[in-house]
Amino acid sequence: MEKEIDLKKSVYELVKTYPEIKTTLVELGFKDIVLPGMLETAGRIMTIEKGAKMKQFDIKDIIKKLEDKGYKVV
């Protein structure tokens, strides 16, 4: 089964669906999601797109890295 990442879903939803993506997101620079309570609070409203914009990351680079890890980004 292909792991599909919907960029409209919250980080919380994505991590609940694919727990291993948490490590990938930290590697991509989203280090705050490992702070206690952060995933359960801000993660419920934060999407990868919003986080990339907030941290001034290029979303194209993030998509490429997710695809390199075997995810299908939609």
C-alpha positions as CSV (number, residue, x, y, z in Angstrom):
1,M,0.0,0.0,0.0
2,E,1.3,3.4,-1.0
3,K,1.7,6.0,1.8
4,E,-0.2,9.0,0.7
5,I,0.5,12.4,2.3
6,D,-2.3,14.9,1.9
7,L,-0.8,18.4,2.4
8,K,-4.2,19.6,3.5
9,K,-4.2,17.3,6.6
10,S,-2.8,18.4,9.9
11,V,0.6,17.2,11.1
12,Y,-1.3,15.4,13.9
13,E,-3.5,13.5,11.5
14,L,-0.5,12.5,9.4
15,V,1.5,11.3,12.4
16,K,-1.4,9.3,13.6
17,T,-1.8,7.6,10.2
18,Y,1.9,7.1,9.6
19,P,3.8,7.3,12.9
20,E,7.2,7.0,11.2
21,I,6.7,10.3,9.4
22,K,7.4,12.1,12.6
23,T,11.1,11.2,12.3
24,T,11.1,12.4,8.7
25,L,9.5,15.7,9.6
26,V,12.1,16.3,12.3
27,E,14.8,15.5,9.7
28,L,13.2,18.1,7.4
29,G,13.5,20.8,10.1
30,F,10.2,20.6,11.9
31,K,11.9,19.9,15.3
32,D,9.2,21.5,17.4
33,I,6.9,18.5,16.9
34,V,8.9,16.5,19.4
35,L,8.4,19.0,22.2
36,P,6.0,17.7,24.9
37,G,2.4,18.5,23.9
38,M,3.3,20.2,20.7
39,L,1.9,17.5,18.4
40,E,-1.3,17.3,20.3
41,T,-1.9,21.0,20.4
42,A,-0.4,23.0,17.5
43,G,-0.1,19.8,15.4
44,R,-3.8,19.6,15.2
45,I,-4.1,22.8,13.3
46,M,-0.7,22.9,11.6
47,T,-0.2,21.4,8.1
48,I,3.1,20.7,6.4
49,E,2.4,23.7,4.1
50,K,1.7,26.1,6.9
51,G,4.8,24.9,8.8
52,A,7.0,25.3,5.7
53,K,5.7,28.8,5.2
54,M,6.2,29.7,8.8
55,K,9.8,28.4,8.9
56,Q,10.5,29.7,5.4
57,F,11.2,26.3,3.9
58,D,10.7,25.6,0.2
59,I,7.7,23.3,0.0
60,K,9.1,21.8,-3.2
61,D,12.1,20.6,-1.3
62,I,9.9,19.1,1.4
63,I,7.7,17.3,-1.2
64,K,10.8,16.0,-3.0
65,K,12.3,14.6,0.3
66,L,9.0,13.0,1.3
67,E,8.7,11.4,-2.1
68,D,12.3,10.2,-1.8
69,K,11.2,8.5,1.5
70,G,8.5,6.7,-0.4
71,Y,5.5,8.9,0.3
72,K,3.1,10.0,-2.5
73,V,2.3,13.6,-1.9
74,V,-1.1,15.0,-2.9
